[in-house]
Amino acid sequence: MSRSSWKPIYIHPQVISQFNPNKQTNDIVLFNRSTMLTEEFLGQRIHIYNGMRFFSIEVDSEMIGHKVGEFSPTKKKPIPKKKKK
């Protein structure tokens, strides 16, 4: 279910404290996946924690308006077992 339209965009306070627009490359470390991406994050590198490890993404213009958690996979890809002779 999506967030109600009358509510403002949710940005976690941890992101606000780490964000510095004066820096050219600003690495932001996130444990919260529900933060919405806005224009201020354009070109920034974000490290997202999915429960096991961090995934690094760079924010494009197509990602704006989506939540951060949409871009970090949470499931492992299956590895087929080798057959015994």
Distance bins in CASP14 RR format, pairs under 12 A and 6 or more apart:
PFRMAT RR
TARGET T0000
AUTHOR 0000-0000-0000
RMODE 2
METHOD distances of the structure
MODEL  1
2 10 0 0 0 0 0 1 0 0 0 0 0
2 34 0 0 0 0 0 1 0 0 0 0 0
2 36 0 0 0 0 0 1 0 0 0 0 0
2 65 0 0 0 0 0 1 0 0 0 0 0
2 66 0 0 0 0 0 1 0 0 0 0 0
2 67 0 0 0 0 1 0 0 0 0 0 0
3 9 0 0 0 0 1 0 0 0 0 0 0
3 10 1 0 0 1 0 0 0 0 0 0 0
3 34 0 0 0 0 1 0 0 0 0 0 0
3 35 0 0 0 0 0 1 0 0 0 0 0
3 36 0 0 0 0 1 0 0 0 0 0 0
3 65 0 0 0 0 0 1 0 0 0 0 0
3 66 0 0 0 0 0 1 0 0 0 0 0
3 67 0 0 0 0 1 0 0 0 0 0 0
4 10 0 0 0 0 0 1 0 0 0 0 0
7 36 0 0 0 0 0 1 0 0 0 0 0
8 36 0 0 0 0 1 0 0 0 0 0 0
8 38 0 0 0 0 0 1 0 0 0 0 0
9 15 0 0 0 0 0 1 0 0 0 0 0
9 34 0 0 0 0 0 1 0 0 0 0 0
9 35 0 0 0 0 1 0 0 0 0 0 0
9 36 1 0 1 0 0 0 0 0 0 0 0
9 37 0 0 0 0 1 0 0 0 0 0 0
9 38 1 0 0 1 0 0 0 0 0 0 0
9 39 0 0 0 0 0 1 0 0 0 0 0
9 40 0 0 0 0 0 1 0 0 0 0 0
9 41 0 0 0 0 0 1 0 0 0 0 0
9 64 0 0 0 0 0 1 0 0 0 0 0
9 65 0 0 0 0 1 0 0 0 0 0 0
9 66 0 0 0 0 0 1 0 0 0 0 0
9 67 0 0 0 0 0 1 0 0 0 0 0
10 16 0 0 0 0 0 1 0 0 0 0 0
10 32 0 0 0 0 1 0 0 0 0 0 0
10 33 0 0 0 0 0 1 0 0 0 0 0
10 34 1 0 0 1 0 0 0 0 0 0 0
10 35 1 0 0 1 0 0 0 0 0 0 0
10 36 1 0 1 0 0 0 0 0 0 0 0
10 37 0 0 0 0 0 1 0 0 0 0 0
10 38 0 0 0 0 0 1 0 0 0 0 0
10 65 0 0 0 0 0 1 0 0 0 0 0
10 67 0 0 0 0 1 0 0 0 0 0 0
10 68 0 0 0 0 0 1 0 0 0 0 0
11 17 0 0 0 0 0 1 0 0 0 0 0
11 18 0 0 0 0 0 1 0 0 0 0 0
11 19 0 0 0 0 1 0 0 0 0 0 0
11 28 0 0 0 0 0 1 0 0 0 0 0
11 30 0 0 0 0 0 1 0 0 0 0 0
11 32 0 0 0 0 1 0 0 0 0 0 0
11 34 0 0 0 0 1 0 0 0 0 0 0
11 35 1 0 1 0 0 0 0 0 0 0 0
11 36 1 0 0 1 0 0 0 0 0 0 0
11 37 0 0 0 0 1 0 0 0 0 0 0
11 38 1 0 0 1 0 0 0 0 0 0 0
11 40 0 0 0 0 1 0 0 0 0 0 0
11 41 0 0 0 0 1 0 0 0 0 0 0
11 65 0 0 0 0 0 1 0 0 0 0 0
11 67 0 0 0 0 0 1 0 0 0 0 0
11 68 0 0 0 0 1 0 0 0 0 0 0
12 18 0 0 0 0 1 0 0 0 0 0 0
12 19 0 0 0 0 0 1 0 0 0 0 0
12 28 0 0 0 0 0 1 0 0 0 0 0
12 29 0 0 0 0 0 1 0 0 0 0 0
12 30 1 0 0 1 0 0 0 0 0 0 0
12 31 0 0 0 0 1 0 0 0 0 0 0
12 32 1 0 1 0 0 0 0 0 0 0 0
12 33 0 0 0 0 1 0 0 0 0 0 0
12 34 1 0 0 1 0 0 0 0 0 0 0
12 35 1 0 1 0 0 0 0 0 0 0 0
12 36 0 0 0 0 1 0 0 0 0 0 0
12 37 0 0 0 0 0 1 0 0 0 0 0
12 46 0 0 0 0 0 1 0 0 0 0 0
12 48 0 0 0 0 0 1 0 0 0 0 0
12 67 0 0 0 0 0 1 0 0 0 0 0
12 68 0 0 0 0 1 0 0 0 0 0 0
12 69 0 0 0 0 0 1 0 0 0 0 0
13 19 0 0 0 0 0 1 0 0 0 0 0
13 30 0 0 0 0 0 1 0 0 0 0 0
13 32 0 0 0 0 1 0 0 0 0 0 0
13 35 0 0 0 0 1 0 0 0 0 0 0
14 28 0 0 0 0 1 0 0 0 0 0 0
14 29 0 0 0 0 1 0 0 0 0 0 0
14 30 1 0 0 1 0 0 0 0 0 0 0
14 31 1 0 0 1 0 0 0 0 0 0 0
14 32 1 0 0 1 0 0 0 0 0 0 0
14 33 0 0 0 0 0 1 0 0 0 0 0
14 34 0 0 0 0 0 1 0 0 0 0 0
14 35 0 0 0 0 1 0 0 0 0 0 0
14 46 0 0 0 0 0 1 0 0 0 0 0
14 49 0 0 0 0 0 1 0 0 0 0 0
14 68 0 0 0 0 0 1 0 0 0 0 0
15 26 0 0 0 0 0 1 0 0 0 0 0
15 27 0 0 0 0 0 1 0 0 0 0 0
15 28 1 0 0 1 0 0 0 0 0 0 0
15 29 0 0 0 0 1 0 0 0 0 0 0
15 30 1 0 0 1 0 0 0 0 0 0 0
15 31 0 0 0 0 0 1 0 0 0 0 0
15 32 1 0 0 1 0 0 0 0 0 0 0
15 33 0 0 0 0 0 1 0 0 0 0 0
15 34 0 0 0 0 0 1 0 0 0 0 0
15 35 1 0 1 0 0 0 0 0 0 0 0
15 36 0 0 0 0 1 0 0 0 0 0 0
15 37 0 0 0 0 1 0 0 0 0 0 0
15 38 0 0 0 0 0 1 0 0 0 0 0
15 40 0 0 0 0 1 0 0 0 0 0 0
15 41 0 0 0 0 1 0 0 0 0 0 0
15 44 0 0 0 0 0 1 0 0 0 0 0
15 46 0 0 0 0 1 0 0 0 0 0 0
15 47 0 0 0 0 0 1 0 0 0 0 0
15 48 0 0 0 0 0 1 0 0 0 0 0
15 59 0 0 0 0 0 1 0 0 0 0 0
15 68 0 0 0 0 1 0 0 0 0 0 0
16 28 0 0 0 0 0 1 0 0 0 0 0
16 30 0 0 0 0 0 1 0 0 0 0 0
16 32 0 0 0 0 0 1 0 0 0 0 0
16 35 0 0 0 0 1 0 0 0 0 0 0
16 38 0 0 0 0 0 1 0 0 0 0 0
16 40 0 0 0 0 1 0 0 0 0 0 0
16 41 0 0 0 0 0 1 0 0 0 0 0
17 28 0 0 0 0 1 0 0 0 0 0 0
17 29 0 0 0 0 0 1 0 0 0 0 0
17 30 0 0 0 0 0 1 0 0 0 0 0
18 26 1 0 0 1 0 0 0 0 0 0 0
18 27 0 0 0 0 1 0 0 0 0 0 0
18 28 1 0 1 0 0 0 0 0 0 0 0
18 29 1 0 0 1 0 0 0 0 0 0 0
18 30 0 0 0 0 1 0 0 0 0 0 0
18 31 0 0 0 0 0 1 0 0 0 0 0
18 32 0 0 0 0 0 1 0 0 0 0 0
18 35 0 0 0 0 0 1 0 0 0 0 0
18 41 0 0 0 0 0 1 0 0 0 0 0
18 44 0 0 0 0 0 1 0 0 0 0 0
18 45 0 0 0 0 0 1 0 0 0 0 0
18 46 0 0 0 0 1 0 0 0 0 0 0
18 47 0 0 0 0 0 1 0 0 0 0 0
19 26 1 0 0 1 0 0 0 0 0 0 0
19 27 0 0 0 0 0 1 0 0 0 0 0
19 28 1 0 0 1 0 0 0 0 0 0 0
19 29 0 0 0 0 0 1 0 0 0 0 0
19 30 0 0 0 0 0 1 0 0 0 0 0
19 35 0 0 0 0 0 1 0 0 0 0 0
19 37 0 0 0 0 0 1 0 0 0 0 0
19 38 0 0 0 0 0 1 0 0 0 0 0
19 40 1 0 0 1 0 0 0 0 0 0 0
19 41 1 0 0 1 0 0 0 0 0 0 0
19 44 1 0 0 1 0 0 0 0 0 0 0
19 46 0 0 0 0 0 1 0 0 0 0 0
19 59 0 0 0 0 0 1 0 0 0 0 0
20 26 1 0 1 0 0 0 0 0 0 0 0
20 27 0 0 0 0 0 1 0 0 0 0 0
20 28 0 0 0 0 1 0 0 0 0 0 0
20 40 0 0 0 0 0 1 0 0 0 0 0
20 44 0 0 0 0 1 0 0 0 0 0 0
21 28 0 0 0 0 0 1 0 0 0 0 0
21 38 0 0 0 0 0 1 0 0 0 0 0
21 39 0 0 0 0 0 1 0 0 0 0 0
21 40 1 0 0 1 0 0 0 0 0 0 0
21 41 0 0 0 0 0 1 0 0 0 0 0
21 42 0 0 0 0 0 1 0 0 0 0 0
21 43 0 0 0 0 0 1 0 0 0 0 0
21 44 0 0 0 0 1 0 0 0 0 0 0
23 43 0 0 0 0 0 1 0 0 0 0 0
23 44 0 0 0 0 1 0 0 0 0 0 0
23 45 0 0 0 0 0 1 0 0 0 0 0
24 43 0 0 0 0 1 0 0 0 0 0 0
24 44 0 0 0 0 0 1 0 0 0 0 0
24 45 0 0 0 0 0 1 0 0 0 0 0
25 43 0 0 0 0 1 0 0 0 0 0 0
25 44 1 0 0 1 0 0 0 0 0 0 0
25 45 1 0 0 1 0 0 0 0 0 0 0
25 46 0 0 0 0 0 1 0 0 0 0 0
25 58 0 0 0 0 1 0 0 0 0 0 0
26 40 0 0 0 0 0 1 0 0 0 0 0
26 41 0 0 0 0 1 0 0 0 0 0 0
26 42 0 0 0 0 0 1 0 0 0 0 0
26 43 0 0 0 0 1 0 0 0 0 0 0
26 44 1 0 1 0 0 0 0 0 0 0 0
26 45 1 0 0 1 0 0 0 0 0 0 0
26 46 0 0 0 0 1 0 0 0 0 0 0
26 47 0 0 0 0 0 1 0 0 0 0 0
26 58 0 0 0 0 0 1 0 0 0 0 0
26 59 0 0 0 0 0 1 0 0 0 0 0
27 41 0 0 0 0 0 1 0 0 0 0 0
27 43 0 0 0 0 0 1 0 0 0 0 0
27 44 1 0 0 1 0 0 0 0 0 0 0
27 45 1 0 1 0 0 0 0 0 0 0 0
27 46 1 0 0 1 0 0 0 0 0 0 0
27 47 1 0 0 1 0 0 0 0 0 0 0
27 48 0 0 0 0 0 1 0 0 0 0 0
27 54 0 0 0 0 0 1 0 0 0 0 0
27 56 0 0 0 0 1 0 0 0 0 0 0
27 57 0 0 0 0 0 1 0 0 0 0 0
27 58 0 0 0 0 0 1 0 0 0 0 0
27 59 0 0 0 0 0 1 0 0 0 0 0
28 35 0 0 0 0 1 0 0 0 0 0 0
28 37 0 0 0 0 0 1 0 0 0 0 0
28 40 0 0 0 0 0 1 0 0 0 0 0
28 41 1 0 0 1 0 0 0 0 0 0 0
28 43 0 0 0 0 0 1 0 0 0 0 0
28 44 1 0 0 1 0 0 0 0 0 0 0
28 45 1 0 0 1 0 0 0 0 0 0 0
28 46 1 0 1 0 0 0 0 0 0 0 0
28 47 1 0 0 1 0 0 0 0 0 0 0
28 48 0 0 0 0 1 0 0 0 0 0 0
28 49 0 0 0 0 0 1 0 0 0 0 0
28 54 0 0 0 0 0 1 0 0 0 0 0
28 56 0 0 0 0 0 1 0 0 0 0 0
28 57 0 0 0 0 0 1 0 0 0 0 0
28 58 0 0 0 0 0 1 0 0 0 0 0
28 59 0 0 0 0 1 0 0 0 0 0 0
28 68 0 0 0 0 1 0 0 0 0 0 0
29 35 0 0 0 0 0 1 0 0 0 0 0
29 44 0 0 0 0 0 1 0 0 0 0 0
29 45 0 0 0 0 0 1 0 0 0 0 0
29 46 0 0 0 0 1 0 0 0 0 0 0
29 47 1 0 1 0 0 0 0 0 0 0 0
29 48 0 0 0 0 1 0 0 0 0 0 0
29 49 1 0 0 1 0 0 0 0 0 0 0
29 54 1 0 0 1 0 0 0 0 0 0 0
29 55 0 0 0 0 0 1 0 0 0 0 0
29 56 0 0 0 0 1 0 0 0 0 0 0
29 68 0 0 0 0 0 1 0 0 0 0 0
30 36 0 0 0 0 0 1 0 0 0 0 0
30 37 0 0 0 0 0 1 0 0 0 0 0
30 41 0 0 0 0 0 1 0 0 0 0 0
30 44 0 0 0 0 0 1 0 0 0 0 0
30 45 0 0 0 0 0 1 0 0 0 0 0
30 46 1 0 0 1 0 0 0 0 0 0 0
30 47 1 0 0 1 0 0 0 0 0 0 0
30 48 1 0 1 0 0 0 0 0 0 0 0
30 49 1 0 0 1 0 0 0 0 0 0 0
30 50 0 0 0 0 0 1 0 0 0 0 0
30 51 0 0 0 0 0 1 0 0 0 0 0
30 54 0 0 0 0 1 0 0 0 0 0 0
30 55 0 0 0 0 0 1 0 0 0 0 0
30 56 0 0 0 0 0 1 0 0 0 0 0
30 57 0 0 0 0 0 1 0 0 0 0 0
30 59 0 0 0 0 0 1 0 0 0 0 0
30 67 0 0 0 0 0 1 0 0 0 0 0
30 68 1 0 1 0 0 0 0 0 0 0 0
30 69 0 0 0 0 1 0 0 0 0 0 0
30 71 0 0 0 0 0 1 0 0 0 0 0
30 72 0 0 0 0 1 0 0 0 0 0 0
31 46 0 0 0 0 0 1 0 0 0 0 0
31 47 0 0 0 0 1 0 0 0 0 0 0
31 48 0 0 0 0 1 0 0 0 0 0 0
31 49 1 0 1 0 0 0 0 0 0 0 0
31 50 0 0 0 0 1 0 0 0 0 0 0
31 51 0 0 0 0 1 0 0 0 0 0 0
31 54 0 0 0 0 1 0 0 0 0 0 0
31 68 0 0 0 0 0 1 0 0 0 0 0
31 69 0 0 0 0 0 1 0 0 0 0 0
31 72 0 0 0 0 0 1 0 0 0 0 0
32 46 0 0 0 0 0 1 0 0 0 0 0
32 48 0 0 0 0 1 0 0 0 0 0 0
32 49 0 0 0 0 1 0 0 0 0 0 0
32 50 0 0 0 0 0 1 0 0 0 0 0
32 51 0 0 0 0 0 1 0 0 0 0 0
32 67 0 0 0 0 1 0 0 0 0 0 0
32 68 1 0 0 1 0 0 0 0 0 0 0
32 69 0 0 0 0 1 0 0 0 0 0 0
32 72 0 0 0 0 0 1 0 0 0 0 0
33 46 0 0 0 0 0 1 0 0 0 0 0
33 47 0 0 0 0 0 1 0 0 0 0 0
33 48 1 0 0 1 0 0 0 0 0 0 0
33 49 0 0 0 0 1 0 0 0 0 0 0
33 50 1 0 0 1 0 0 0 0 0 0 0
33 51 0 0 0 0 1 0 0 0 0 0 0
33 54 0 0 0 0 0 1 0 0 0 0 0
33 55 0 0 0 0 0 1 0 0 0 0 0
33 57 0 0 0 0 0 1 0 0 0 0 0
33 66 0 0 0 0 0 1 0 0 0 0 0
33 67 1 0 0 1 0 0 0 0 0 0 0
33 68 1 0 1 0 0 0 0 0 0 0 0
33 69 1 1 0 0 0 0 0 0 0 0 0
33 70 0 0 0 0 1 0 0 0 0 0 0
33 71 0 0 0 0 1 0 0 0 0 0 0
33 72 1 0 0 1 0 0 0 0 0 0 0
33 73 0 0 0 0 0 1 0 0 0 0 0
33 74 0 0 0 0 1 0 0 0 0 0 0
34 48 0 0 0 0 0 1 0 0 0 0 0
34 66 0 0 0 0 0 1 0 0 0 0 0
34 67 1 0 1 0 0 0 0 0 0 0 0
34 68 1 0 0 1 0 0 0 0 0 0 0
34 69 1 0 0 1 0 0 0 0 0 0 0
34 70 0 0 0 0 0 1 0 0 0 0 0
35 41 0 0 0 0 1 0 0 0 0 0 0
35 46 0 0 0 0 1 0 0 0 0 0 0
35 48 0 0 0 0 1 0 0 0 0 0 0
35 59 0 0 0 0 0 1 0 0 0 0 0
35 63 0 0 0 0 0 1 0 0 0 0 0
35 65 0 0 0 0 0 1 0 0 0 0 0
35 66 0 0 0 0 0 1 0 0 0 0 0
35 67 1 0 0 1 0 0 0 0 0 0 0
35 68 1 0 1 0 0 0 0 0 0 0 0
35 69 0 0 0 0 1 0 0 0 0 0 0
35 70 0 0 0 0 0 1 0 0 0 0 0
35 71 0 0 0 0 0 1 0 0 0 0 0
35 72 0 0 0 0 0 1 0 0 0 0 0
36 59 0 0 0 0 0 1 0 0 0 0 0
36 63 0 0 0 0 0 1 0 0 0 0 0
36 64 0 0 0 0 1 0 0 0 0 0 0
36 65 1 0 1 0 0 0 0 0 0 0 0
36 66 1 0 0 1 0 0 0 0 0 0 0
36 67 1 0 1 0 0 0 0 0 0 0 0
36 68 1 0 0 1 0 0 0 0 0 0 0
36 69 0 0 0 0 0 1 0 0 0 0 0
36 70 0 0 0 0 0 1 0 0 0 0 0
37 43 0 0 0 0 0 1 0 0 0 0 0
37 44 0 0 0 0 1 0 0 0 0 0 0
37 46 0 0 0 0 1 0 0 0 0 0 0
37 48 0 0 0 0 0 1 0 0 0 0 0
37 57 0 0 0 0 1 0 0 0 0 0 0
37 58 0 0 0 0 0 1 0 0 0 0 0
37 59 1 0 1 0 0 0 0 0 0 0 0
37 60 0 0 0 0 1 0 0 0 0 0 0
37 61 0 0 0 0 0 1 0 0 0 0 0
37 62 0 0 0 0 0 1 0 0 0 0 0
37 63 1 0 1 0 0 0 0 0 0 0 0
37 64 1 0 1 0 0 0 0 0 0 0 0
37 65 1 0 1 0 0 0 0 0 0 0 0
37 66 1 0 1 0 0 0 0 0 0 0 0
37 67 1 0 0 1 0 0 0 0 0 0 0
37 68 1 0 0 1 0 0 0 0 0 0 0
37 69 0 0 0 0 1 0 0 0 0 0 0
37 70 0 0 0 0 1 0 0 0 0 0 0
37 71 0 0 0 0 1 0 0 0 0 0 0
38 44 0 0 0 0 0 1 0 0 0 0 0
38 59 0 0 0 0 1 0 0 0 0 0 0
38 61 0 0 0 0 0 1 0 0 0 0 0
38 63 0 0 0 0 0 1 0 0 0 0 0
38 64 1 0 0 1 0 0 0 0 0 0 0
38 65 1 0 0 1 0 0 0 0 0 0 0
38 66 0 0 0 0 0 1 0 0 0 0 0
38 67 0 0 0 0 0 1 0 0 0 0 0
38 68 0 0 0 0 0 1 0 0 0 0 0
39 59 0 0 0 0 1 0 0 0 0 0 0
39 60 0 0 0 0 0 1 0 0 0 0 0
39 61 0 0 0 0 1 0 0 0 0 0 0
39 63 0 0 0 0 0 1 0 0 0 0 0
39 64 1 0 0 1 0 0 0 0 0 0 0
39 65 0 0 0 0 1 0 0 0 0 0 0
40 46 0 0 0 0 0 1 0 0 0 0 0
40 59 0 0 0 0 1 0 0 0 0 0 0
40 64 0 0 0 0 1 0 0 0 0 0 0
40 65 0 0 0 0 0 1 0 0 0 0 0
41 57 0 0 0 0 0 1 0 0 0 0 0
41 58 0 0 0 0 1 0 0 0 0 0 0
41 59 1 0 1 0 0 0 0 0 0 0 0
41 60 0 0 0 0 1 0 0 0 0 0 0
41 61 0 0 0 0 0 1 0 0 0 0 0
41 63 0 0 0 0 1 0 0 0 0 0 0
41 64 1 0 0 1 0 0 0 0 0 0 0
41 65 0 0 0 0 1 0 0 0 0 0 0
41 66 0 0 0 0 0 1 0 0 0 0 0
41 67 0 0 0 0 0 1 0 0 0 0 0
41 68 0 0 0 0 1 0 0 0 0 0 0
41 71 0 0 0 0 0 1 0 0 0 0 0
42 58 0 0 0 0 1 0 0 0 0 0 0
42 59 1 0 1 0 0 0 0 0 0 0 0
42 60 1 0 0 1 0 0 0 0 0 0 0
42 61 1 0 0 1 0 0 0 0 0 0 0
42 62 0 0 0 0 0 1 0 0 0 0 0
42 63 0 0 0 0 1 0 0 0 0 0 0
42 64 1 0 0 1 0 0 0 0 0 0 0
42 65 0 0 0 0 0 1 0 0 0 0 0
43 57 0 0 0 0 0 1 0 0 0 0 0
43 58 1 0 1 0 0 0 0 0 0 0 0
43 59 1 0 1 0 0 0 0 0 0 0 0
43 60 1 0 0 1 0 0 0 0 0 0 0
43 61 0 0 0 0 1 0 0 0 0 0 0
43 63 0 0 0 0 1 0 0 0 0 0 0
43 64 0 0 0 0 0 1 0 0 0 0 0
44 56 0 0 0 0 0 1 0 0 0 0 0
44 57 0 0 0 0 1 0 0 0 0 0 0
44 58 1 0 0 1 0 0 0 0 0 0 0
44 59 1 0 1 0 0 0 0 0 0 0 0
44 60 0 0 0 0 0 1 0 0 0 0 0
44 63 0 0 0 0 0 1 0 0 0 0 0
44 64 0 0 0 0 0 1 0 0 0 0 0
44 68 0 0 0 0 0 1 0 0 0 0 0
45 54 0 0 0 0 0 1 0 0 0 0 0
45 55 0 0 0 0 0 1 0 0 0 0 0
45 56 1 0 0 1 0 0 0 0 0 0 0
45 57 1 0 0 1 0 0 0 0 0 0 0
45 58 1 0 1 0 0 0 0 0 0 0 0
45 59 1 0 0 1 0 0 0 0 0 0 0
45 60 0 0 0 0 0 1 0 0 0 0 0
46 54 0 0 0 0 1 0 0 0 0 0 0
46 55 0 0 0 0 1 0 0 0 0 0 0
46 56 1 0 0 1 0 0 0 0 0 0 0
46 57 1 0 1 0 0 0 0 0 0 0 0
46 58 1 0 0 1 0 0 0 0 0 0 0
46 59 1 0 0 1 0 0 0 0 0 0 0
46 60 0 0 0 0 0 1 0 0 0 0 0
46 63 0 0 0 0 1 0 0 0 0 0 0
46 67 0 0 0 0 0 1 0 0 0 0 0
46 68 1 0 0 1 0 0 0 0 0 0 0
46 69 0 0 0 0 1 0 0 0 0 0 0
46 70 0 0 0 0 0 1 0 0 0 0 0
46 71 0 0 0 0 1 0 0 0 0 0 0
46 72 0 0 0 0 1 0 0 0 0 0 0
47 53 0 0 0 0 1 0 0 0 0 0 0
47 54 1 0 1 0 0 0 0 0 0 0 0
47 55 1 0 0 1 0 0 0 0 0 0 0
47 56 1 0 1 0 0 0 0 0 0 0 0
47 57 0 0 0 0 1 0 0 0 0 0 0
47 58 0 0 0 0 0 1 0 0 0 0 0
47 59 0 0 0 0 0 1 0 0 0 0 0
47 68 0 0 0 0 0 1 0 0 0 0 0
47 71 0 0 0 0 0 1 0 0 0 0 0
47 72 0 0 0 0 1 0 0 0 0 0 0
48 54 1 0 0 1 0 0 0 0 0 0 0
48 55 1 0 1 0 0 0 0 0 0 0 0
48 56 1 0 0 1 0 0 0 0 0 0 0
48 57 1 0 0 1 0 0 0 0 0 0 0
48 58 0 0 0 0 0 1 0 0 0 0 0
48 59 0 0 0 0 0 1 0 0 0 0 0
48 63 0 0 0 0 0 1 0 0 0 0 0
48 67 0 0 0 0 0 1 0 0 0 0 0
48 68 1 0 1 0 0 0 0 0 0 0 0
48 69 1 0 0 1 0 0 0 0 0 0 0
48 70 0 0 0 0 1 0 0 0 0 0 0
48 71 1 0 0 1 0 0 0 0 0 0 0
48 72 1 0 1 0 0 0 0 0 0 0 0
48 73 0 0 0 0 1 0 0 0 0 0 0
48 74 0 0 0 0 0 1 0 0 0 0 0
49 55 0 0 0 0 1 0 0 0 0 0 0
49 56 0 0 0 0 0 1 0 0 0 0 0
49 68 0 0 0 0 0 1 0 0 0 0 0
49 69 0 0 0 0 1 0 0 0 0 0 0
49 72 1 0 0 1 0 0 0 0 0 0 0
49 74 0 0 0 0 0 1 0 0 0 0 0
50 56 0 0 0 0 0 1 0 0 0 0 0
50 57 0 0 0 0 0 1 0 0 0 0 0
50 68 0 0 0 0 0 1 0 0 0 0 0
50 69 1 0 0 1 0 0 0 0 0 0 0
50 70 0 0 0 0 0 1 0 0 0 0 0
50 71 0 0 0 0 0 1 0 0 0 0 0
50 72 1 0 1 0 0 0 0 0 0 0 0
50 73 1 0 0 1 0 0 0 0 0 0 0
50 74 1 0 1 0 0 0 0 0 0 0 0
50 75 0 0 0 0 1 0 0 0 0 0 0
50 76 0 0 0 0 0 1 0 0 0 0 0
51 69 0 0 0 0 0 1 0 0 0 0 0
51 72 0 0 0 0 1 0 0 0 0 0 0
51 73 0 0 0 0 0 1 0 0 0 0 0
51 74 1 0 0 1 0 0 0 0 0 0 0
51 75 0 0 0 0 0 1 0 0 0 0 0
51 76 0 0 0 0 0 1 0 0 0 0 0
52 72 0 0 0 0 0 1 0 0 0 0 0
52 73 0 0 0 0 0 1 0 0 0 0 0
52 74 0 0 0 0 1 0 0 0 0 0 0
52 75 0 0 0 0 0 1 0 0 0 0 0
52 76 0 0 0 0 1 0 0 0 0 0 0
53 72 0 0 0 0 1 0 0 0 0 0 0
53 73 0 0 0 0 0 1 0 0 0 0 0
53 74 0 0 0 0 0 1 0 0 0 0 0
53 76 0 0 0 0 0 1 0 0 0 0 0
54 72 0 0 0 0 1 0 0 0 0 0 0
55 68 0 0 0 0 0 1 0 0 0 0 0
55 69 0 0 0 0 1 0 0 0 0 0 0
55 70 0 0 0 0 0 1 0 0 0 0 0
55 71 1 0 0 1 0 0 0 0 0 0 0
55 72 1 0 1 0 0 0 0 0 0 0 0
55 73 1 0 0 1 0 0 0 0 0 0 0
55 74 0 0 0 0 1 0 0 0 0 0 0
56 71 0 0 0 0 0 1 0 0 0 0 0
56 72 0 0 0 0 1 0 0 0 0 0 0
57 63 1 0 0 1 0 0 0 0 0 0 0
57 66 0 0 0 0 0 1 0 0 0 0 0
57 68 0 0 0 0 1 0 0 0 0 0 0
57 69 0 0 0 0 1 0 0 0 0 0 0
57 70 0 0 0 0 0 1 0 0 0 0 0
57 71 1 0 1 0 0 0 0 0 0 0 0
57 72 1 0 0 1 0 0 0 0 0 0 0
57 73 0 0 0 0 0 1 0 0 0 0 0
58 71 0 0 0 0 0 1 0 0 0 0 0
59 65 0 0 0 0 0 1 0 0 0 0 0
59 66 0 0 0 0 1 0 0 0 0 0 0
59 68 0 0 0 0 1 0 0 0 0 0 0
59 70 0 0 0 0 0 1 0 0 0 0 0
59 71 0 0 0 0 1 0 0 0 0 0 0
60 66 0 0 0 0 0 1 0 0 0 0 0
60 71 0 0 0 0 1 0 0 0 0 0 0
62 70 0 0 0 0 0 1 0 0 0 0 0
62 71 0 0 0 0 0 1 0 0 0 0 0
63 69 0 0 0 0 0 1 0 0 0 0 0
63 70 0 0 0 0 1 0 0 0 0 0 0
63 71 1 0 0 1 0 0 0 0 0 0 0
64 70 0 0 0 0 0 1 0 0 0 0 0
64 71 0 0 0 0 0 1 0 0 0 0 0
65 71 0 0 0 0 0 1 0 0 0 0 0
66 72 0 0 0 0 0 1 0 0 0 0 0
END
